[in-house]
Amino acid sequence: MEDSPNNEGRITPRLIDQFYTEAMLLADEARAYFDEEGRDDRQTLEPFARVGFACESLKVTTRVMHIVAWLLTQRAIESGELTQIEGQRPERRLGKANESDPKVVGILPEKAQTLIRQSSELYERVKWFDEGQVSDVPAQSPARALMGRLERDLFGGE
């Protein structure tokens, strides 16, 4: 994939690297906050909000890990370890990440809200590229599509 204006909707090696750096920085920042710095914030919350805090921290982590896995697949395609078609198999697509509940997010500390928003925005940007690549793939048989979904749901997360 070339880095040219004619490849709109295509992910380029430079963009892969930029997304990867952003995802890794976000992962580190989220880990530091939710596992360490945010403990004091979490203790000041009402019980319902504490549960929401824990759930949202998992959602942030899940989003970022799906992004990193997808980006590693894109790197494998770029390096020739995977073909474009292999990289677009359902189990190698961007994993599904649950959306955050705005009501829950609204009662969380500002730093948590920022991390949730950043992870959601990054996920949506990467999802745009993931979905843009699908149109180039020949239609898959319904049986193979079902097998891919079952494998992903049983073994691959959410």
C-alpha positions in Angstrom: 0.0 0.0 0.0 1.5 3.2 -1.0 1.4 6.5 0.9 -0.5 8.4 -1.8 -3.6 10.6 -2.1 -5.2 8.1 -4.5 -5.4 5.6 -1.8 -8.1 7.3 0.3 -9.5 4.9 2.8 -6.3 2.8 2.7 -4.1 2.5 5.7 -0.4 3.3 4.9 2.7 2.1 6.8 3.2 5.6 8.1 -0.4 5.7 9.4 0.0 2.3 10.9 3.0 3.5 12.9 1.2 6.7 14.0 -1.8 4.7 15.2 0.4 2.2 16.9 2.3 4.9 18.8 -0.9 6.5 19.8 -2.4 3.2 20.9 0.6 2.3 23.0 0.8 5.7 24.7 -2.9 5.5 25.4 -2.5 2.0 26.8 0.3 3.1 29.1 -1.6 6.2 30.3 -4.8 4.2 30.9 -2.9 1.5 32.8 -1.2 4.1 35.0 -4.4 5.8 35.7 -6.8 2.9 36.2 -4.3 0.7 38.1 -2.5 3.3 40.1 -3.3 7.1 40.0 -7.0 6.5 39.8 -7.3 4.5 42.9 -7.9 7.6 45.0 -10.5 8.8 42.5 -12.2 5.5 42.5 -12.5 5.4 46.4 -14.3 8.7 46.4 -17.1 7.4 44.2 -20.5 6.0 45.2 -20.7 2.1 44.9 -22.6 2.3 41.5 -20.0 4.7 40.1 -17.1 2.4 41.3 -18.6 -0.5 39.4 -18.9 1.8 36.4 -15.3 2.9 36.8 -14.2 -0.7 36.8 -16.3 -1.5 33.7 -15.1 1.5 31.8 -11.5 0.7 32.6 -12.0 -2.7 31.0 -13.7 -1.2 28.0 -10.8 1.2 27.5 -8.3 -1.7 27.7 -10.4 -3.8 25.4 -10.6 -1.1 22.8 -6.9 -0.4 22.9 -6.0 -4.1 22.7 -8.3 -4.6 19.7 -6.6 -1.7 18.0 -3.1 -3.0 18.7 -4.0 -6.5 17.4 -5.5 -5.0 14.2 -2.4 -2.8 13.7 -0.1 -5.7 14.1 -2.1 -7.6 11.5 -1.7 -4.5 9.2 2.1 -4.6 9.8 2.1 -8.3 8.9 0.4 -7.5 5.7 2.8 -4.7 4.9 5.8 -7.0 5.6 4.4 -9.8 3.4 3.8 -12.2 6.4 0.1 -12.2 5.5 -1.6 -11.6 2.2 -4.3 -8.8 2.0 -7.0 -11.5 1.8 -5.6 -13.4 4.9 -5.5 -10.1 6.8 -9.2 -9.5 6.1 -10.5 -12.8 7.4 -13.1 -12.2 10.1 -10.8 -13.2 13.0 -8.2 -10.7 11.9 -10.5 -7.8 11.6 -10.9 -5.2 14.3 -12.5 -6.8 17.3 -15.9 -5.5 18.5 -15.6 -3.2 21.4 -18.5 -2.3 23.6 -19.5 1.4 23.7 -19.5 3.4 26.8 -22.7 4.5 28.5 -22.7 8.3 28.5 -24.6 8.3 31.8 -22.0 6.2 33.5 -19.1 8.1 32.0 -20.7 11.4 33.1 -20.4 10.5 36.8 -16.7 9.4 36.6 -13.7 11.6 37.3 -12.5 13.9 34.5 -9.3 11.9 33.8 -11.3 8.7 33.4 -13.7 10.5 31.0 -10.8 11.8 29.0 -9.2 8.3 28.6 -12.6 6.8 27.7 -13.2 9.5 25.1 -9.7 9.1 23.6 -10.0 5.3 23.4 -13.4 5.6 21.7 -12.2 8.2 19.2 -9.1 6.2 18.3 -11.2 3.0 18.0 -13.6 4.8 15.6 -10.7 6.1 13.5 -9.2 2.7 13.2 -12.6 1.1 12.5 -13.1 3.5 9.6 -10.0 2.0 8.0 -10.9 -1.6 8.9 -14.4 -1.2 7.3 -12.9 0.5 4.2 -10.8 -2.5 3.4 -13.7 -4.9 3.3 -15.2 -3.8 0.0 -12.0 -5.1 -1.8 -12.6 -8.6 -0.4 -14.6 -11.1 -2.4 -17.8 -12.3 -0.7 -17.2 -15.1 1.7 -19.4 -18.2 1.9 -22.0 -17.9 4.6 -20.7 -21.1 6.3 -17.1 -19.6 6.5 -18.5 -16.3 7.8 -20.4 -18.2 10.5 -17.3 -20.2 11.5 -15.3 -17.0 11.7 -17.8 -15.3 13.9 -18.1 -18.4 16.2 -14.3 -18.7 16.5 -14.0 -14.9 17.3 -16.9 -15.1 19.8 -15.7 -18.3 21.5 -11.9 -17.6 21.5 -11.3 -14.0 20.6 -13.1 -11.8 23.1 -16.2 -9.8 23.0 
